[in-house]
Amino acid sequence: MSFLSERRTERRGLRRFTGRDLVVIGLLLGIPVLLDIAVVWGPTLASVVLSFTSWDGIGDIQWVGTRNYVNLFTNYPQFWPAARHNLLWLAFLGLVAAPFGLLLAVLIDRGVRFSRFYQSTLYMPVVLSLAVVGFIAQLIFSRDQGALNAIIGDTKSPTDWLGDPDLNIWMVLLAAAWRHTGYVMILYLAGLKAVDPSLKEAAAIDGANEAQTFFRIVFPTLRPVNVIVGVITVIESLRAFDIVYAVNHGRNGLELLSVLVTDNIIGEASRVGFGSAIAVVLLTVSLGFVVTYLVQELRGEKNR
């Protein structure tokens, strides 16, 4: 009878958890949640609170209200150039690197020869950290010993690709896009593999060409991948730090909000409260982009 009752309970989806099951579930869920709170949300909330204070990291904490934010927007000349660079970073990765990654994924998905080789080669930069990409950029764009000036033969008056503030941001963006393109390519390639071939066949029967089939049939089915690519692009753009710090410590045309946070919190004149205010601004902008994008995508999904 007990066996029959267990079978009936399982069929109804009412299986009872034993004490051991509850302990295992609690550990599997509790430990990651606690780590997430301690490593991510704890410091985030602490930064929000500290942004309303004046603290050098050692002495007493003094409450100053919104003075850090007022000084940030009115009396800190490095802020607005850094904000523009972050937005430029976002635009370049979103409008150049991401579409190019989609193009590469479409070409490889069509079954070109040596597709495995292309996938491995194009994805290889993704396994490198942005700091390493920054060092590679120095080897290529260095004024005196860089590979680019050696290739173009510009030896008498070599171009200072990384020292000129009008040029270095674009050189660094090219290096960052080189890494981001491979990541986007792999994501879209996985999404293209999941597209039902019968949809393409039906579109071909109806007389649609390849471009019409892609934009009207294939691309709309990639909506979940688009969400992932959009969120990753925003996060990568706004948290960019390693590559510019490896090139010139984020100065002389390569200022970013993340660099300003580091300089103020752990710099020579430690201003934890002021640096936290910059971090909160960066967090707010990041959440604004991500939440807006996700809400639009979810609304579009419901309307389908």
NORWOLIN-V793128 format. One record per pair of residues at least 4 apart in sequence whose ideal C-beta (glycine too) atoms are under 8 Angstrom apart, sorted by the first residue. I is the first residue (numbers start at 1). J is the second residue. If there is no record, write none. Layout:
((I	J) (I	J))
//
This chain:
((1	5) (2	6) (3	7) (4	8) (5	9) (6	10) (7	11) (8	12) (9	14) (9	15) (9	16) (10	14) (10	15) (17	21) (17	22) (17	25) (18	22) (19	23) (20	24) (21	25) (22	26) (23	27) (24	28) (25	29) (26	30) (27	31) (28	32) (29	33) (30	34) (31	35) (32	36) (33	37) (34	38) (35	39) (36	40) (36	41) (37	41) (37	42) (38	42) (39	43) (40	44) (41	45) (42	46) (43	47) (44	48) (44	283) (45	49) (46	50) (46	276) (47	51) (47	276) (47	279) (47	280) (47	283) (48	276) (48	280) (49	53) (50	55) (50	61) (50	272) (50	273) (50	276) (51	68) (51	69) (51	273) (51	276) (51	277) (51	279) (51	280) (52	63) (52	64) (52	65) (52	66) (52	68) (52	273) (53	61) (53	62) (53	63) (53	64) (53	272) (53	273) (53	276) (54	61) (54	62) (54	63) (54	64) (54	67) (54	68) (54	271) (54	273) (54	274) (55	59) (55	60) (55	61) (55	62) (55	272) (55	273) (56	270) (56	271) (56	272) (57	265) (57	270) (57	272) (58	270) (64	68) (64	273) (66	70) (67	71) (68	72) (68	273) (68	274) (68	276) (68	277) (69	73) (69	277) (69	281) (70	74) (70	75) (71	75) (71	76) (71	274) (72	76) (72	79) (72	274) (72	277) (72	278) (72	281) (73	79) (77	81) (78	82) (78	255) (78	260) (79	83) (79	257) (79	260) (79	278) (80	84) (81	85) (81	255) (82	86) (82	255) (82	256) (82	257) (82	259) (82	260) (83	87) (83	257) (84	88) (85	89) (85	169) (85	254) (85	255) (85	256) (86	90) (86	237) (86	238) (86	240) (86	256) (86	257) (86	282) (86	285) (87	91) (88	92) (88	169) (88	173) (89	93) (89	173) (89	176) (89	237) (89	238) (89	240) (89	256) (90	94) (90	233) (90	234) (90	237) (90	238) (90	289) (91	95) (92	96) (92	97) (92	173) (92	176) (92	177) (93	97) (93	98) (93	173) (93	176) (93	177) (93	180) (93	233) (93	236) (93	237) (94	98) (94	230) (94	233) (94	234) (94	237) (95	99) (96	100) (96	177) (97	101) (97	176) (97	177) (97	180) (97	181) (97	184) (97	233) (98	102) (98	180) (98	181) (98	184) (98	229) (98	233) (99	103) (100	104) (100	177) (100	181) (100	184) (101	105) (101	180) (101	181) (101	182) (101	183) (101	184) (101	185) (101	187) (101	188) (101	229) (102	106) (102	184) (102	185) (102	188) (103	107) (104	108) (104	118) (104	122) (104	181) (104	185) (105	109) (105	184) (105	185) (105	186) (105	187) (105	188) (105	189) (105	191) (105	192) (106	110) (106	188) (106	192) (106	214) (107	112) (108	112) (108	115) (108	118) (108	119) (108	185) (108	189) (109	189) (109	192) (109	193) (111	115) (112	118) (114	118) (115	119) (116	120) (117	121) (118	122) (119	123) (119	185) (119	186) (119	189) (120	124) (122	181) (122	182) (122	185) (123	127) (123	182) (123	183) (123	185) (123	186) (124	128) (124	182) (125	133) (125	178) (125	179) (125	182) (126	179) (126	182) (126	183) (126	186) (128	132) (128	133) (128	136) (128	179) (129	133) (129	242) (130	134) (130	176) (130	179) (130	240) (130	241) (130	242) (130	243) (130	246) (131	135) (131	242) (131	243) (131	245) (131	246) (132	136) (133	137) (133	175) (133	176) (133	178) (133	179) (133	242) (133	243) (133	246) (134	138) (134	172) (134	175) (134	242) (134	243) (134	244) (134	245) (134	246) (134	247) (135	139) (135	246) (136	140) (136	175) (137	141) (137	162) (137	171) (137	172) (137	175) (137	243) (137	246) (137	247) (138	142) (138	146) (138	162) (138	246) (138	247) (139	146) (139	147) (140	146) (140	147) (140	148) (140	175) (141	146) (141	148) (141	161) (141	162) (141	168) (141	171) (142	146) (142	149) (142	161) (142	162) (143	149) (143	158) (143	159) (143	160) (143	161) (143	162) (143	163) (144	149) (144	158) (145	150) (146	150) (146	158) (146	161) (147	151) (148	152) (148	161) (149	154) (149	155) (149	158) (149	159) (149	161) (150	155) (154	158) (154	159) (159	164) (159	167) (160	164) (160	167) (161	167) (161	168) (161	171) (162	167) (162	168) (162	171) (162	172) (162	247) (162	248) (163	168) (163	248) (163	252) (164	168) (164	253) (165	169) (165	252) (165	253) (165	254) (166	253) (167	171) (168	172) (168	247) (168	248) (168	252) (168	253) (168	254) (169	173) (169	253) (169	254) (170	174) (171	175) (172	176) (172	243) (172	244) (172	247) (172	254) (173	177) (174	178) (175	179) (175	243) (176	180) (176	236) (176	240) (176	243) (177	181) (178	182) (179	183) (180	184) (180	233) (180	236) (181	185) (182	186) (183	187) (183	232) (184	188) (184	229) (184	232) (184	233) (185	189) (186	190) (187	191) (187	225) (187	228) (187	229) (187	232) (188	192) (188	222) (188	225) (188	229) (189	193) (190	194) (190	225) (191	195) (191	221) (191	222) (191	224) (191	225) (192	218) (192	222) (195	199) (195	200) (195	218) (195	221) (195	222) (196	221) (197	201) (198	202) (199	203) (199	217) (199	218) (199	221) (200	204) (200	213) (200	217) (200	218) (201	205) (202	206) (203	208) (203	212) (203	213) (203	216) (203	217) (204	208) (204	213) (208	212) (208	213) (208	216) (208	217) (209	213) (210	214) (211	215) (212	216) (213	217) (213	218) (214	218) (214	219) (215	219) (216	220) (217	221) (218	222) (222	226) (223	227) (223	297) (223	300) (223	301) (224	228) (225	229) (226	230) (226	297) (227	231) (227	293) (227	294) (227	297) (228	232) (229	233) (230	234) (230	293) (230	297) (231	235) (231	290) (231	293) (231	294) (232	236) (233	237) (234	238) (234	286) (234	289) (234	290) (234	293) (235	239) (235	286) (235	290) (236	240) (238	257) (238	258) (238	282) (238	285) (238	286) (238	289) (239	258) (239	282) (239	286) (240	244) (240	256) (240	258) (241	245) (241	250) (241	256) (241	258) (241	259) (241	262) (242	246) (243	247) (244	248) (244	249) (244	250) (244	254) (244	256) (244	259) (245	249) (245	250) (245	259) (245	262) (247	254) (248	252) (248	254) (249	259) (250	254) (250	255) (250	256) (250	258) (250	259) (250	260) (250	262) (250	263) (251	255) (251	259) (254	259) (255	259) (255	260) (256	260) (257	261) (257	278) (257	281) (257	282) (258	262) (258	282) (259	263) (260	264) (260	275) (260	278) (261	265) (261	275) (261	278) (261	279) (261	282) (262	266) (262	267) (262	275) (263	267) (263	275) (264	269) (264	270) (264	271) (264	272) (264	274) (264	275) (264	278) (265	270) (265	271) (265	272) (265	275) (265	276) (266	270) (267	271) (271	275) (272	276) (273	277) (274	278) (275	279) (276	280) (277	281) (278	282) (279	283) (280	284) (281	285) (282	286) (283	287) (284	288) (285	289) (286	290) (287	291) (288	292) (289	293) (290	294) (291	295) (292	296) (293	297) (294	298) (295	299) (296	300) (297	301) (298	302) (299	303) (300	304))
//
